[in-house]
Amino acid sequence: MKKPFFASTQKIFSKLPLKQEDFEVPSVNQKDLEHKCRMLVQYMDQPVIVTDKNERTIYANPRLCQLLECTLSEILGKKSYDFCTKDTSKMVRYVTSTDRKSGVISSYEVSLLSKTKKKIPVRVHGIPLDDGGTVGIFYDLRQLKEKEQQAEMQKMYFEQLFANDSEGIIVLDDQDHILNINPAFTDLFGFALKEIRGKILNDTIVPNHLKNEGAYLTSSMAAGNRIDYESVRQHKNGTLIPVSIVGAPIIISGKKAGIYVIYRNITKRRKSEEALRQSEKEYRSIFENTGTATIIIEETTVISLANSEFEKLSGYTKAEIEEKKRWTDFFVGEDAKKMMHYHKMRRVDPDAAPRNYESCFINKNGEKRNVYLTVGMIPGTKRSVTSFLDVTSHKKAENALHSSEEKYRCMIDQSVVGIGIFDKTKLFFSNQKLATIFGYNKPEEVIGLDVKDILTPESYCHAKKTALARMMGKSIPEKEECVGIKKNGEHIHIQIHAERLVIGDKKYVHVFVTDNTEKKKAERDLKERMNELRVLYNVSSHTLIRIPLKQVLQNITRDILPTLRFTELAYAEIELDDQRYHSASKTKTFAYKMREPIIIDNKKRGFIDLGYFKRLSEMNEQPFLNEDRLLLKDVANTLSQHIRSREIYGRFDKLLNKINMGIFILESNVFRYVNPHFCNLFKLKEDQIIGKKYHDLVMGCPLLVFKKTTCRCLVNGTRTHCMPKGKCGNGNLIDLEIIVQKIDYHGKEGILGVLQDITEIRHTEDKIQRFNEELKMAITEKTFDLEEANKRLRSLNELKDEFIAVTSHELRSPLTTIRGYLSFLTDEEHLKTMPEQDQQYLIRAYNNVDVLNNLVNNILDVSRLESGRFQLKKTSVNLVTLIKNIIDNLAIHLRSGKLRIIFNNKTQQKQFTIHVDNVRIHQVLMNVLENAIKYSKSNKDIVVDLEKDGKKALIRITNHGVGIPRSQIKYIFDKFIQGKNATTRYKGGAGLGLFIVKRIVELHGGKISVQSHPKKGTVFTIQFPIS
């Protein structure tokens, strides 16, 4: 048979990009060469398959088996397209047949299907062979497909980023032709993509006068440079737009693929810059023309700008000062250190250093001048502006007045009232008290302050008008109340007493200031507290039980409004159980509101809303005081308690109306409340009872007792019980049982009483008492008769026991003799000499004598147990050995019934010893096992389990027999009782075995119990103490 593999392999490698010498081996026989070619294909990195002319696989290398997750035997013999998915198998058949006919190598993509149903994308190179077969070389495309998918995702992300960018983006080719623009570019310049695609960028948005600039920028980017430039570009409608331009070449795989340019509209920024430049011009004009020497100081203390007035003060020119001099150069000694300290503090916190202070200024000539400085920071910078006022002449005058001023100051500094003198609106004199009132440590800190620095704007305007009027000599009230501002910004209430003061030719205002803050606060707190008390009083007045709840809620919504400052805009709303109540006739919408829940028994039932339905300019974002919220919370709590009290009252009212007992309340021995059942008992209406004296309805001898106990009840609060007579409205008397207790009745001592009509009970009790006396006499007679009968029974029972004991002894002797002879006759050697029928007779006789002997023994045991003569001889007994011996003794019974006993020693001990009577325990286990054999079904197992449970030994015997009916289980341990079932026949016996078993187990201190299910079986559990 022709083997085409060698020729096929040669042809494969001839068509691969390999040299002839790579696979031709001269002077080698064909088989050897074929083997080497096969090995070469086998170890190729690519999967290879070879098919015959019928397209059946004749060879596949391990790489293909690994790819398809198959063994070679699973591939051989199958057709090549069997490994393809359904959608590509037809194409494979067509291409393969076409290639065989044309002899051309084909290349195409298909999807292979592995053994585990995985789709594998591959590229196939099909090489036709001379014998009609085909060689297929597969290239796994999974990684390539994943990379293509990732590239597609990146392309999609880029397109979304390109489309959604807020800045205009344009993409150009190397010749500056437009390829693409984003929507933001269209919004910026007004051009759509279809209008400018393919056009040159310079011909679209670059103005004519900037063509050269545009050409330079695009050529620079084309050369591989990145640009960041600001210029002007032209809108479609001709408008020029200031833009920032950022552009760079697009590099893909190390090659330049085009250019991208990003345009950002900077029109707003240009306008801001222009406004800033204009502002600087205006500022410099003002700075230069001010009448005060002024400089601008950098953070480094260098003077960056100085005006002409400062030139005059310092003696230097601007050229000598600006960017050359430090401002500390004009001060020496402690002044220079102090100003340097202030300079640093001011740049950390602008308010930390004083804005105004005096110092000694040294000019170019070394002359010292007293100057008054005003320093302020330029917002948003680390620079400061300083103004200098030459106060040298003023200083001399001040020194002259200093001595007299000191005397005057010593006198007024002790005043308890703040004293100050104003020159128009400037304070130029202050005592210590005035400085203290405004939060300053020394009067010097206050002097120089303007009225607007220490008063609120409203108070300042008013004070300014009155001061000017007072200076003009107009009649103005001497005392006024204003709001002042302390150094720390805190507002205080002050009372000002002002007088006109003339010193020389100058007019001043002399003021006396008293701090009324605490007084105002006390007045405000008192007013707010009175307001709160008034609101709470109004709310509480509505929470009366008698008023309907709906009316209570409606009243509260109106009475809670005065708690707010702007009462005319206040609005309240209550929601309870989905019902709303409003303070206004129509529902309004809150502009501001507070809300407190109404919680009853830990359950939210509604809420109270309180606020304003309209905004005022005087209101801030938090228009409510903390006291407002606390008051609303108190109202909500009061309302919650009231609603809960109403509901409790309603429930108790229903209960008292339905209860089948009379209930009453006494105060001063007069009825104040009675329930309907009380009225029914006395055949009276409620209004006929309320107000009556207690003894008008309750009478008889017990009443006197009750009066005494009532007094005692009122003293110590204990309950009192009595059974008096009651007088009904129709004149009839009834028997009553009454229980009373002291209560608090509206602040007074009262009595709560519960009564019940016991007339029928009294009659019934009398009948029962007579019956009990008759019954007692009858029981006494019967008891005497029963005692006599019991004596006779005990005498007869003793005779019976004695008879049974004597009879058993008399029967035992002949039975022992008969059993001995029968035992000798039933020996195997004697039985062999007898006919078979005689053997059966003898064996049956022996067995019956054995049964009769056991019955006699049982009767004797019962007699001993009942007479107390049953004795135990306890020794150490190994239960494991005992149970095995008993099972061996029962082997003959098991074989006849086709049964088996399985013994499970769960103690895992060969020696499991307890202290018991060996003979009697043997008797117990033998009796229970014989019963299990007797009542078990054929071919069923009897299981004996031996376990250790703490200090107890457990023996559990389980059989799969007919079971014991549930009604008989409680009787099976009684004498002469046998288990009977409709499905079983009588099994023999006297019914004494289990009685004896139970008594023996109990004499050992143990217990026996039974569990049984009819038709399923029975489990006996015997417990013995181990020690």
Summary of the structure (lengths in Angstrom):
residues: 1027
radius of gyration: 61.4
end to end distance: 93.3
largest distance: 175.1
contacts: 2837
relative contact order: 0.02
helix: 46%
strand: 27%
